[in-house]
Amino acid sequence: MGQHLFDLIRQGKTAEIADLVNAQPQVAYSRDAQGISALMLAVYTQQPVVRDFLLTHCGELDVFEAAAVGDCARLQALIARDAMQARAISPDGWTPLHLAAAFSTAEAVTLLVEHGAHIHQVSHNPLRNQPLHACVSLNQSVATLSALVEAGADVNATQHGGFTPLIQAAAAGKREMAAILLRNGANPAARCDQGKAAIDYARERAHRDIVELLEKHREQDQQLTIR
């Protein structure tokens, strides 16, 4: 029955999910063979309606779930019991800070950092990325990005494939994030393993506002060099 719930979540069938959980409440506690909960699958597939429904049916959250949904009260309670929870690794290789950076709030990020989460921790999975990469890739919150940068995140760190946060932001069309990264020392000349810089991705994907941002930044750097 747990597998059926996971299939319904992947298909986004909200009515069927509600019917199943209401008929069999214990199914909301299901985890897959890897140990990923139904709630986390809803988060990963970016289905807020399903996520919020499951939150009311899945009992107490673990540290990864609490980080991903931004439940700071639950995070504080878990870390108070065991400080190492702030540095735990999920079954699929993420730290709580990665999950907060990717899916929740600046408040959750700040709380985790203040309680010992490593801002430069690399994920234990093929992406080999840091929380800042996760934020740029999956979050729309500029406040969350700023919280990571203010906490000392490396704006020029590379993940698998040589992608920097700036390259990610340019490729995804996230101008405001790109601007924050540039203001905080991101190198626009950095290239990924395919030999492309941020401006190359912005041009390929017709993100003209980011192309203009990067060109303006380059002109300003050239003027400073001349002076």
Secondary structure as GFF3:
##gff-version 3
##sequence-region A 1 227
A	DSSP	alpha_helix	2	11	.	.	.	ID=ss1
A	DSSP	alpha_helix	14	23	.	.	.	ID=ss2
A	DSSP	three_ten_helix	25	29	.	.	.	ID=ss3
A	DSSP	alpha_helix	38	44	.	.	.	ID=ss4
A	DSSP	alpha_helix	48	55	.	.	.	ID=ss5
A	DSSP	alpha_helix	63	69	.	.	.	ID=ss6
A	DSSP	alpha_helix	72	81	.	.	.	ID=ss7
A	DSSP	three_ten_helix	83	87	.	.	.	ID=ss8
A	DSSP	alpha_helix	96	103	.	.	.	ID=ss9
A	DSSP	alpha_helix	106	114	.	.	.	ID=ss10
A	DSSP	alpha_helix	131	138	.	.	.	ID=ss11
A	DSSP	alpha_helix	142	150	.	.	.	ID=ss12
A	DSSP	alpha_helix	165	172	.	.	.	ID=ss13
A	DSSP	alpha_helix	175	183	.	.	.	ID=ss14
A	DSSP	alpha_helix	198	204	.	.	.	ID=ss15
A	DSSP	alpha_helix	208	226	.	.	.	ID=ss16
###
